[in-house]
Amino acid sequence: MTELIGTNAGLVWEVLRASKKAMTDKEIKSATKISTLREVHFALGWLAREDKLVFEDGSAVVVRLK
């Protein structure tokens, strides 16, 4: 599972880098083709732990790269 989370974190990072804008978790899921929102959230947690994300205020999960 750890390997999958790391791989997905790389996919999320690439999508956010390429988009150069904030994205919702659902937009990230669609862009990366990650299977579930749960897996997207795990990947976001990985990147957050590495201090690579900024979480924006709001009712949805919205993130961008630092």
mmCIF file of the N, C-alpha and C atoms, coordinates in Angstrom:
data_MODEL
# 
_entry.id   MODEL 
# 
loop_
_atom_site.group_PDB 
_atom_site.id 
_atom_site.type_symbol 
_atom_site.label_atom_id 
_atom_site.label_alt_id 
_atom_site.label_comp_id 
_atom_site.label_asym_id 
_atom_site.label_entity_id 
_atom_site.label_seq_id 
_atom_site.pdbx_PDB_ins_code 
_atom_site.Cartn_x 
_atom_site.Cartn_y 
_atom_site.Cartn_z 
_atom_site.occupancy 
_atom_site.B_iso_or_equiv 
_atom_site.pdbx_formal_charge 
_atom_site.auth_seq_id 
_atom_site.auth_comp_id 
_atom_site.auth_asym_id 
_atom_site.auth_atom_id 
_atom_site.pdbx_PDB_model_num 
ATOM 1   N N  . MET A 1 1  ? 0.816   -1.191 0.000   1.00 0.00 ? 1  MET A N  1 
ATOM 2   C CA . MET A 1 1  ? 0.000   0.000  0.000   1.00 0.00 ? 1  MET A CA 1 
ATOM 3   C C  . MET A 1 1  ? 0.866   1.263  0.000   1.00 0.00 ? 1  MET A C  1 
ATOM 4   N N  . THR A 1 2  ? 1.970   1.244  0.744   1.00 0.00 ? 2  THR A N  1 
ATOM 5   C CA . THR A 1 2  ? 2.849   2.417  0.798   1.00 0.00 ? 2  THR A CA 1 
ATOM 6   C C  . THR A 1 2  ? 3.407   2.759  -0.574  1.00 0.00 ? 2  THR A C  1 
ATOM 7   N N  . GLU A 1 3  ? 3.739   1.729  -1.339  1.00 0.00 ? 3  GLU A N  1 
ATOM 8   C CA . GLU A 1 3  ? 4.271   1.967  -2.688  1.00 0.00 ? 3  GLU A CA 1 
ATOM 9   C C  . GLU A 1 3  ? 3.212   2.619  -3.575  1.00 0.00 ? 3  GLU A C  1 
ATOM 10  N N  . LEU A 1 4  ? 1.971   2.168  -3.487  1.00 0.00 ? 4  LEU A N  1 
ATOM 11  C CA . LEU A 1 4  ? 0.877   2.743  -4.265  1.00 0.00 ? 4  LEU A CA 1 
ATOM 12  C C  . LEU A 1 4  ? 0.657   4.206  -3.873  1.00 0.00 ? 4  LEU A C  1 
ATOM 13  N N  . ILE A 1 5  ? 0.687   4.499  -2.594  1.00 0.00 ? 5  ILE A N  1 
ATOM 14  C CA . ILE A 1 5  ? 0.493   5.876  -2.134  1.00 0.00 ? 5  ILE A CA 1 
ATOM 15  C C  . ILE A 1 5  ? 1.608   6.766  -2.675  1.00 0.00 ? 5  ILE A C  1 
ATOM 16  N N  . GLY A 1 6  ? 2.841   6.296  -2.626  1.00 0.00 ? 6  GLY A N  1 
ATOM 17  C CA . GLY A 1 6  ? 3.969   7.062  -3.157  1.00 0.00 ? 6  GLY A CA 1 
ATOM 18  C C  . GLY A 1 6  ? 3.846   7.301  -4.650  1.00 0.00 ? 6  GLY A C  1 
ATOM 19  N N  . THR A 1 7  ? 3.446   6.275  -5.379  1.00 0.00 ? 7  THR A N  1 
ATOM 20  C CA . THR A 1 7  ? 3.251   6.412  -6.829  1.00 0.00 ? 7  THR A CA 1 
ATOM 21  C C  . THR A 1 7  ? 2.160   7.427  -7.119  1.00 0.00 ? 7  THR A C  1 
ATOM 22  N N  . ASN A 1 8  ? 1.053   7.321  -6.397  1.00 0.00 ? 8  ASN A N  1 
ATOM 23  C CA . ASN A 1 8  ? -0.055  8.261  -6.596  1.00 0.00 ? 8  ASN A CA 1 
ATOM 24  C C  . ASN A 1 8  ? 0.347   9.684  -6.216  1.00 0.00 ? 8  ASN A C  1 
ATOM 25  N N  . ALA A 1 9  ? 1.157   9.830  -5.176  1.00 0.00 ? 9  ALA A N  1 
ATOM 26  C CA . ALA A 1 9  ? 1.639   11.160 -4.793  1.00 0.00 ? 9  ALA A CA 1 
ATOM 27  C C  . ALA A 1 9  ? 2.433   11.781 -5.944  1.00 0.00 ? 9  ALA A C  1 
ATOM 28  N N  . GLY A 1 10 ? 3.218   10.981 -6.623  1.00 0.00 ? 10 GLY A N  1 
ATOM 29  C CA . GLY A 1 10 ? 3.955   11.466 -7.792  1.00 0.00 ? 10 GLY A CA 1 
ATOM 30  C C  . GLY A 1 10 ? 3.025   11.906 -8.904  1.00 0.00 ? 10 GLY A C  1 
ATOM 31  N N  . LEU A 1 11 ? 1.967   11.142 -9.138  1.00 0.00 ? 11 LEU A N  1 
ATOM 32  C CA . LEU A 1 11 ? 0.984   11.510 -10.162 1.00 0.00 ? 11 LEU A CA 1 
ATOM 33  C C  . LEU A 1 11 ? 0.292   12.824 -9.804  1.00 0.00 ? 11 LEU A C  1 
ATOM 34  N N  . VAL A 1 12 ? -0.095  12.962 -8.546  1.00 0.00 ? 12 VAL A N  1 
ATOM 35  C CA . VAL A 1 12 ? -0.764  14.187 -8.089  1.00 0.00 ? 12 VAL A CA 1 
ATOM 36  C C  . VAL A 1 12 ? 0.171   15.378 -8.240  1.00 0.00 ? 12 VAL A C  1 
ATOM 37  N N  . TRP A 1 13 ? 1.415   15.213 -7.823  1.00 0.00 ? 13 TRP A N  1 
ATOM 38  C CA . TRP A 1 13 ? 2.386   16.304 -7.929  1.00 0.00 ? 13 TRP A CA 1 
ATOM 39  C C  . TRP A 1 13 ? 2.549   16.739 -9.386  1.00 0.00 ? 13 TRP A C  1 
ATOM 40  N N  . GLU A 1 14 ? 2.659   15.786 -10.290 1.00 0.00 ? 14 GLU A N  1 
ATOM 41  C CA . GLU A 1 14 ? 2.826   16.111 -11.713 1.00 0.00 ? 14 GLU A CA 1 
ATOM 42  C C  . GLU A 1 14 ? 1.625   16.877 -12.255 1.00 0.00 ? 14 GLU A C  1 
ATOM 43  N N  . VAL A 1 15 ? 0.427   16.459 -11.896 1.00 0.00 ? 15 VAL A N  1 
ATOM 44  C CA . VAL A 1 15 ? -0.789  17.130 -12.371 1.00 0.00 ? 15 VAL A CA 1 
ATOM 45  C C  . VAL A 1 15 ? -0.856  18.555 -11.828 1.00 0.00 ? 15 VAL A C  1 
ATOM 46  N N  . LEU A 1 16 ? -0.578  18.730 -10.539 1.00 0.00 ? 16 LEU A N  1 
ATOM 47  C CA . LEU A 1 16 ? -0.607  20.071 -9.953  1.00 0.00 ? 16 LEU A CA 1 
ATOM 48  C C  . LEU A 1 16 ? 0.479   20.961 -10.548 1.00 0.00 ? 16 LEU A C  1 
ATOM 49  N N  . ARG A 1 17 ? 1.647   20.401 -10.800 1.00 0.00 ? 17 ARG A N  1 
ATOM 50  C CA . ARG A 1 17 ? 2.737   21.163 -11.407 1.00 0.00 ? 17 ARG A CA 1 
ATOM 51  C C  . ARG A 1 17 ? 2.366   21.625 -12.805 1.00 0.00 ? 17 ARG A C  1 
ATOM 52  N N  . ALA A 1 18 ? 1.771   20.732 -13.575 1.00 0.00 ? 18 ALA A N  1 
ATOM 53  C CA . ALA A 1 18 ? 1.404   21.050 -14.951 1.00 0.00 ? 18 ALA A CA 1 
ATOM 54  C C  . ALA A 1 18 ? 0.250   22.055 -15.016 1.00 0.00 ? 18 ALA A C  1 
ATOM 55  N N  . SER A 1 19 ? -0.682  21.954 -14.083 1.00 0.00 ? 19 SER A N  1 
ATOM 56  C CA . SER A 1 19 ? -1.854  22.827 -14.132 1.00 0.00 ? 19 SER A CA 1 
ATOM 57  C C  . SER A 1 19 ? -1.548  24.240 -13.662 1.00 0.00 ? 19 SER A C  1 
ATOM 58  N N  . LYS A 1 20 ? -0.583  24.383 -12.762 1.00 0.00 ? 20 LYS A N  1 
ATOM 59  C CA . LYS A 1 20 ? -0.190  25.684 -12.216 1.00 0.00 ? 20 LYS A CA 1 
ATOM 60  C C  . LYS A 1 20 ? -1.367  26.420 -11.573 1.00 0.00 ? 20 LYS A C  1 
ATOM 61  N N  . LYS A 1 21 ? -2.339  25.668 -11.054 1.00 0.00 ? 21 LYS A N  1 
ATOM 62  C CA . LYS A 1 21 ? -3.486  26.274 -10.381 1.00 0.00 ? 21 LYS A CA 1 
ATOM 63  C C  . LYS A 1 21 ? -3.957  25.334 -9.286  1.00 0.00 ? 21 LYS A C  1 
ATOM 64  N N  . ALA A 1 22 ? -4.816  25.842 -8.436  1.00 0.00 ? 22 ALA A N  1 
ATOM 65  C CA . ALA A 1 22 ? -5.407  25.008 -7.395  1.00 0.00 ? 22 ALA A CA 1 
ATOM 66  C C  . ALA A 1 22 ? -6.421  24.066 -8.022  1.00 0.00 ? 22 ALA A C  1 
ATOM 67  N N  . MET A 1 23 ? -6.535  22.886 -7.450  1.00 0.00 ? 23 MET A N  1 
ATOM 68  C CA . MET A 1 23 ? -7.486  21.885 -7.949  1.00 0.00 ? 23 MET A CA 1 
ATOM 69  C C  . MET A 1 23 ? -8.200  21.233 -6.777  1.00 0.00 ? 23 MET A C  1 
ATOM 70  N N  . THR A 1 24 ? -9.421  20.781 -7.021  1.00 0.00 ? 24 THR A N  1 
ATOM 71  C CA . THR A 1 24 ? -10.147 20.024 -6.004  1.00 0.00 ? 24 THR A CA 1 
ATOM 72  C C  . THR A 1 24 ? -9.683  18.575 -6.039  1.00 0.00 ? 24 THR A C  1 
ATOM 73  N N  . ASP A 1 25 ? -10.008 17.859 -4.993  1.00 0.00 ? 25 ASP A N  1 
ATOM 74  C CA . ASP A 1 25 ? -9.656  16.447 -4.957  1.00 0.00 ? 25 ASP A CA 1 
ATOM 75  C C  . ASP A 1 25 ? -10.330 15.688 -6.100  1.00 0.00 ? 25 ASP A C  1 
ATOM 76  N N  . LYS A 1 26 ? -11.535 16.080 -6.457  1.00 0.00 ? 26 LYS A N  1 
ATOM 77  C CA . LYS A 1 26 ? -12.244 15.410 -7.561  1.00 0.00 ? 26 LYS A CA 1 
ATOM 78  C C  . LYS A 1 26 ? -11.587 15.703 -8.905  1.00 0.00 ? 26 LYS A C  1 
ATOM 79  N N  . GLU A 1 27 ? -11.116 16.932 -9.097  1.00 0.00 ? 27 GLU A N  1 
ATOM 80  C CA . GLU A 1 27 ? -10.398 17.268 -10.332 1.00 0.00 ? 27 GLU A CA 1 
ATOM 81  C C  . GLU A 1 27 ? -9.091  16.481 -10.424 1.00 0.00 ? 27 GLU A C  1 
ATOM 82  N N  . ILE A 1 28 ? -8.410  16.351 -9.296  1.00 0.00 ? 28 ILE A N  1 
ATOM 83  C CA . ILE A 1 28 ? -7.164  15.582 -9.259  1.00 0.00 ? 28 ILE A CA 1 
ATOM 84  C C  . ILE A 1 28 ? -7.436  14.120 -9.585  1.00 0.00 ? 28 ILE A C  1 
ATOM 85  N N  . LYS A 1 29 ? -8.481  13.565 -9.017  1.00 0.00 ? 29 LYS A N  1 
ATOM 86  C CA . LYS A 1 29 ? -8.844  12.167 -9.284  1.00 0.00 ? 29 LYS A CA 1 
ATOM 87  C C  . LYS A 1 29 ? -9.070  11.953 -10.776 1.00 0.00 ? 29 LYS A C  1 
ATOM 88  N N  . SER A 1 30 ? -9.811  12.863 -11.389 1.00 0.00 ? 30 SER A N  1 
ATOM 89  C CA . SER A 1 30 ? -10.098 12.756 -12.818 1.00 0.00 ? 30 SER A CA 1 
ATOM 90  C C  . SER A 1 30 ? -8.830  12.894 -13.662 1.00 0.00 ? 30 SER A C  1 
ATOM 91  N N  . ALA A 1 31 ? -7.995  13.869 -13.325 1.00 0.00 ? 31 ALA A N  1 
ATOM 92  C CA . ALA A 1 31 ? -6.786  14.138 -14.111 1.00 0.00 ? 31 ALA A CA 1 
ATOM 93  C C  . ALA A 1 31 ? -5.742  13.037 -13.980 1.00 0.00 ? 31 ALA A C  1 
ATOM 94  N N  . THR A 1 32 ? -5.666  12.414 -12.812 1.00 0.00 ? 32 THR A N  1 
ATOM 95  C CA . THR A 1 32 ? -4.643  11.390 -12.587 1.00 0.00 ? 32 THR A CA 1 
ATOM 96  C C  . THR A 1 32 ? -5.121  9.982  -12.904 1.00 0.00 ? 32 THR A C  1 
ATOM 97  N N  . LYS A 1 33 ? -6.442  9.818  -12.983 1.00 0.00 ? 33 LYS A N  1 
ATOM 98  C CA . LYS A 1 33 ? -7.054  8.497  -13.182 1.00 0.00 ? 33 LYS A CA 1 
ATOM 99  C C  . LYS A 1 33 ? -6.813  7.574  -11.983 1.00 0.00 ? 33 LYS A C  1 
ATOM 100 N N  . ILE A 1 34 ? -6.555  8.174  -10.799 1.00 0.00 ? 34 ILE A N  1 
ATOM 101 C CA . ILE A 1 34 ? -6.460  7.391  -9.562  1.00 0.00 ? 34 ILE A CA 1 
ATOM 102 C C  . ILE A 1 34 ? -7.846  6.830  -9.283  1.00 0.00 ? 34 ILE A C  1 
ATOM 103 N N  . SER A 1 35 ? -7.920  5.596  -8.818  1.00 0.00 ? 35 SER A N  1 
ATOM 104 C CA . SER A 1 35 ? -9.182  4.862  -8.705  1.00 0.00 ? 35 SER A CA 1 
ATOM 105 C C  . SER A 1 35 ? -10.214 5.482  -7.777  1.00 0.00 ? 35 SER A C  1 
ATOM 106 N N  . THR A 1 36 ? -9.794  5.908  -6.584  1.00 0.00 ? 36 THR A N  1 
ATOM 107 C CA . THR A 1 36 ? -10.761 6.371  -5.596  1.00 0.00 ? 36 THR A CA 1 
ATOM 108 C C  . THR A 1 36 ? -10.307 7.678  -4.954  1.00 0.00 ? 36 THR A C  1 
ATOM 109 N N  . LEU A 1 37 ? -11.271 8.416  -4.402  1.00 0.00 ? 37 LEU A N  1 
ATOM 110 C CA . LEU A 1 37 ? -10.927 9.636  -3.665  1.00 0.00 ? 37 LEU A CA 1 
ATOM 111 C C  . LEU A 1 37 ? -10.086 9.301  -2.438  1.00 0.00 ? 37 LEU A C  1 
ATOM 112 N N  . ARG A 1 38 ? -10.337 8.149  -1.856  1.00 0.00 ? 38 ARG A N  1 
ATOM 113 C CA . ARG A 1 38 ? -9.540  7.716  -0.699  1.00 0.00 ? 38 ARG A CA 1 
ATOM 114 C C  . ARG A 1 38 ? -8.060  7.652  -1.063  1.00 0.00 ? 38 ARG A C  1 
ATOM 115 N N  . GLU A 1 39 ? -7.752  7.095  -2.229  1.00 0.00 ? 39 GLU A N  1 
ATOM 116 C CA . GLU A 1 39 ? -6.364  7.011  -2.674  1.00 0.00 ? 39 GLU A CA 1 
ATOM 117 C C  . GLU A 1 39 ? -5.797  8.398  -2.977  1.00 0.00 ? 39 GLU A C  1 
ATOM 118 N N  . VAL A 1 40 ? -6.627  9.292  -3.509  1.00 0.00 ? 40 VAL A N  1 
ATOM 119 C CA . VAL A 1 40 ? -6.194  10.677 -3.743  1.00 0.00 ? 40 VAL A CA 1 
ATOM 120 C C  . VAL A 1 40 ? -5.859  11.330 -2.405  1.00 0.00 ? 40 VAL A C  1 
ATOM 121 N N  . HIS A 1 41 ? -6.710  11.124 -1.411  1.00 0.00 ? 41 HIS A N  1 
ATOM 122 C CA . HIS A 1 41 ? -6.479  11.724 -0.094  1.00 0.00 ? 41 HIS A CA 1 
ATOM 123 C C  . HIS A 1 41 ? -5.208  11.178 0.549   1.00 0.00 ? 41 HIS A C  1 
ATOM 124 N N  . PHE A 1 42 ? -4.951  9.895  0.392   1.00 0.00 ? 42 PHE A N  1 
ATOM 125 C CA . PHE A 1 42 ? -3.692  9.334  0.900   1.00 0.00 ? 42 PHE A CA 1 
ATOM 126 C C  . PHE A 1 42 ? -2.498  10.027 0.234   1.00 0.00 ? 42 PHE A C  1 
ATOM 127 N N  . ALA A 1 43 ? -2.571  10.206 -1.082  1.00 0.00 ? 43 ALA A N  1 
ATOM 128 C CA . ALA A 1 43 ? -1.490  10.858 -1.829  1.00 0.00 ? 43 ALA A CA 1 
ATOM 129 C C  . ALA A 1 43 ? -1.323  12.307 -1.382  1.00 0.00 ? 43 ALA A C  1 
ATOM 130 N N  . LEU A 1 44 ? -2.435  12.999 -1.149  1.00 0.00 ? 44 LEU A N  1 
ATOM 131 C CA . LEU A 1 44 ? -2.359  14.378 -0.659  1.00 0.00 ? 44 LEU A CA 1 
ATOM 132 C C  . LEU A 1 44 ? -1.715  14.425 0.719   1.00 0.00 ? 44 LEU A C  1 
ATOM 133 N N  . GLY A 1 45 ? -2.019  13.448 1.551   1.00 0.00 ? 45 GLY A N  1 
ATOM 134 C CA . GLY A 1 45 ? -1.397  13.370 2.867   1.00 0.00 ? 45 GLY A CA 1 
ATOM 135 C C  . GLY A 1 45 ? 0.110   13.200 2.766   1.00 0.00 ? 45 GLY A C  1 
ATOM 136 N N  . TRP A 1 46 ? 0.537   12.365 1.838   1.00 0.00 ? 46 TRP A N  1 
ATOM 137 C CA . TRP A 1 46 ? 1.969   12.138 1.609   1.00 0.00 ? 46 TRP A CA 1 
ATOM 138 C C  . TRP A 1 46 ? 2.641   13.462 1.238   1.00 0.00 ? 46 TRP A C  1 
ATOM 139 N N  . LEU A 1 47 ? 2.038   14.176 0.269   1.00 0.00 ? 47 LEU A N  1 
ATOM 140 C CA . LEU A 1 47 ? 2.613   15.439 -0.189  1.00 0.00 ? 47 LEU A CA 1 
ATOM 141 C C  . LEU A 1 47 ? 2.548   16.517 0.895   1.00 0.00 ? 47 LEU A C  1 
ATOM 142 N N  . ALA A 1 48 ? 1.478   16.509 1.687   1.00 0.00 ? 48 ALA A N  1 
ATOM 143 C CA . ALA A 1 48 ? 1.363   17.468 2.790   1.00 0.00 ? 48 ALA A CA 1 
ATOM 144 C C  . ALA A 1 48 ? 2.463   17.224 3.807   1.00 0.00 ? 48 ALA A C  1 
ATOM 145 N N  . ARG A 1 49 ? 2.730   15.971 4.102   1.00 0.00 ? 49 ARG A N  1 
ATOM 146 C CA . ARG A 1 49 ? 3.782   15.620 5.058   1.00 0.00 ? 49 ARG A CA 1 
ATOM 147 C C  . ARG A 1 49 ? 5.142   16.096 4.571   1.00 0.00 ? 49 ARG A C  1 
ATOM 148 N N  . GLU A 1 50 ? 5.323   16.099 3.249   1.00 0.00 ? 50 GLU A N  1 
ATOM 149 C CA . GLU A 1 50 ? 6.571   16.586 2.657   1.00 0.00 ? 50 GLU A CA 1 
ATOM 150 C C  . GLU A 1 50 ? 6.566   18.108 2.499   1.00 0.00 ? 50 GLU A C  1 
ATOM 151 N N  . ASP A 1 51 ? 5.520   18.776 2.989   1.00 0.00 ? 51 ASP A N  1 
ATOM 152 C CA . ASP A 1 51 ? 5.384   20.233 2.951   1.00 0.00 ? 51 ASP A CA 1 
ATOM 153 C C  . ASP A 1 51 ? 5.392   20.780 1.522   1.00 0.00 ? 51 ASP A C  1 
ATOM 154 N N  . LYS A 1 52 ? 4.687   20.097 0.614   1.00 0.00 ? 52 LYS A N  1 
ATOM 155 C CA . LYS A 1 52 ? 4.656   20.503 -0.788  1.00 0.00 ? 52 LYS A CA 1 
ATOM 156 C C  . LYS A 1 52 ? 3.327   21.112 -1.212  1.00 0.00 ? 52 LYS A C  1 
ATOM 157 N N  . LEU A 1 53 ? 2.340   21.154 -0.288  1.00 0.00 ? 53 LEU A N  1 
ATOM 158 C CA . LEU A 1 53 ? 1.008   21.616 -0.659  1.00 0.00 ? 53 LEU A CA 1 
ATOM 159 C C  . LEU A 1 53 ? 0.554   22.792 0.190   1.00 0.00 ? 53 LEU A C  1 
ATOM 160 N N  . VAL A 1 54 ? -0.345  23.563 -0.405  1.00 0.00 ? 54 VAL A N  1 
ATOM 161 C CA . VAL A 1 54 ? -1.089  24.589 0.308   1.00 0.00 ? 54 VAL A CA 1 
ATOM 162 C C  . VAL A 1 54 ? -2.549  24.195 0.184   1.00 0.00 ? 54 VAL A C  1 
ATOM 163 N N  . PHE A 1 55 ? -3.243  24.089 1.320   1.00 0.00 ? 55 PHE A N  1 
ATOM 164 C CA . PHE A 1 55 ? -4.666  23.780 1.330   1.00 0.00 ? 55 PHE A CA 1 
ATOM 165 C C  . PHE A 1 55 ? -5.424  25.093 1.409   1.00 0.00 ? 55 PHE A C  1 
ATOM 166 N N  . GLU A 1 56 ? -6.367  25.291 0.497   1.00 0.00 ? 56 GLU A N  1 
ATOM 167 C CA . GLU A 1 56 ? -7.147  26.521 0.471   1.00 0.00 ? 56 GLU A CA 1 
ATOM 168 C C  . GLU A 1 56 ? -8.432  26.339 1.253   1.00 0.00 ? 56 GLU A C  1 
ATOM 169 N N  . ASP A 1 57 ? -8.874  27.415 1.880   1.00 0.00 ? 57 ASP A N  1 
ATOM 170 C CA . ASP A 1 57 ? -10.098 27.377 2.677   1.00 0.00 ? 57 ASP A CA 1 
ATOM 171 C C  . ASP A 1 57 ? -11.311 27.183 1.773   1.00 0.00 ? 57 ASP A C  1 
ATOM 172 N N  . GLY A 1 58 ? -12.290 26.478 2.275   1.00 0.00 ? 58 GLY A N  1 
ATOM 173 C CA . GLY A 1 58 ? -13.524 26.264 1.551   1.00 0.00 ? 58 GLY A CA 1 
ATOM 174 C C  . GLY A 1 58 ? -14.178 24.971 1.973   1.00 0.00 ? 58 GLY A C  1 
ATOM 175 N N  . SER A 1 59 ? -15.319 24.705 1.373   1.00 0.00 ? 59 SER A N  1 
ATOM 176 C CA . SER A 1 59 ? -16.054 23.489 1.738   1.00 0.00 ? 59 SER A CA 1 
ATOM 177 C C  . SER A 1 59 ? -15.496 22.252 1.059   1.00 0.00 ? 59 SER A C  1 
ATOM 178 N N  . ALA A 1 60 ? -14.775 22.422 -0.032  1.00 0.00 ? 60 ALA A N  1 
ATOM 179 C CA . ALA A 1 60 ? -14.183 21.288 -0.747  1.00 0.00 ? 60 ALA A CA 1 
ATOM 180 C C  . ALA A 1 60 ? -12.690 21.215 -0.444  1.00 0.00 ? 60 ALA A C  1 
ATOM 181 N N  . VAL A 1 61 ? -12.095 20.068 -0.714  1.00 0.00 ? 61 VAL A N  1 
ATOM 182 C CA . VAL A 1 61 ? -10.652 19.916 -0.585  1.00 0.00 ? 61 VAL A CA 1 
ATOM 183 C C  . VAL A 1 61 ? -10.026 20.528 -1.827  1.00 0.00 ? 61 VAL A C  1 
ATOM 184 N N  . VAL A 1 62 ? -9.326  21.665 -1.635  1.00 0.00 ? 62 VAL A N  1 
ATOM 185 C CA . VAL A 1 62 ? -8.686  22.376 -2.745  1.00 0.00 ? 62 VAL A CA 1 
ATOM 186 C C  . VAL A 1 62 ? -7.230  22.588 -2.371  1.00 0.00 ? 62 VAL A C  1 
ATOM 187 N N  . VAL A 1 63 ? -6.330  22.170 -3.277  1.00 0.00 ? 63 VAL A N  1 
ATOM 188 C CA . VAL A 1 63 ? -4.902  22.258 -2.995  1.00 0.00 ? 63 VAL A CA 1 
ATOM 189 C C  . VAL A 1 63 ? -4.156  22.825 -4.199  1.00 0.00 ? 63 VAL A C  1 
ATOM 190 N N  . ARG A 1 64 ? -2.981  23.351 -3.894  1.00 0.00 ? 64 ARG A N  1 
ATOM 191 C CA . ARG A 1 64 ? -2.046  23.770 -4.937  1.00 0.00 ? 64 ARG A CA 1 
ATOM 192 C C  . ARG A 1 64 ? -0.640  23.519 -4.418  1.00 0.00 ? 64 ARG A C  1 
ATOM 193 N N  . LEU A 1 65 ? 0.309   23.513 -5.308  1.00 0.00 ? 65 LEU A N  1 
ATOM 194 C CA . LEU A 1 65 ? 1.698   23.340 -4.889  1.00 0.00 ? 65 LEU A CA 1 
ATOM 195 C C  . LEU A 1 65 ? 2.229   24.615 -4.253  1.00 0.00 ? 65 LEU A C  1 
ATOM 196 N N  . LYS A 1 66 ? 3.166   24.462 -3.338  1.00 0.00 ? 66 LYS A N  1 
ATOM 197 C CA . LYS A 1 66 ? 3.833   25.629 -2.723  1.00 0.00 ? 66 LYS A CA 1 
ATOM 198 C C  . LYS A 1 66 ? 4.728   26.286 -3.715  1.00 0.00 ? 66 LYS A C  1 
# 
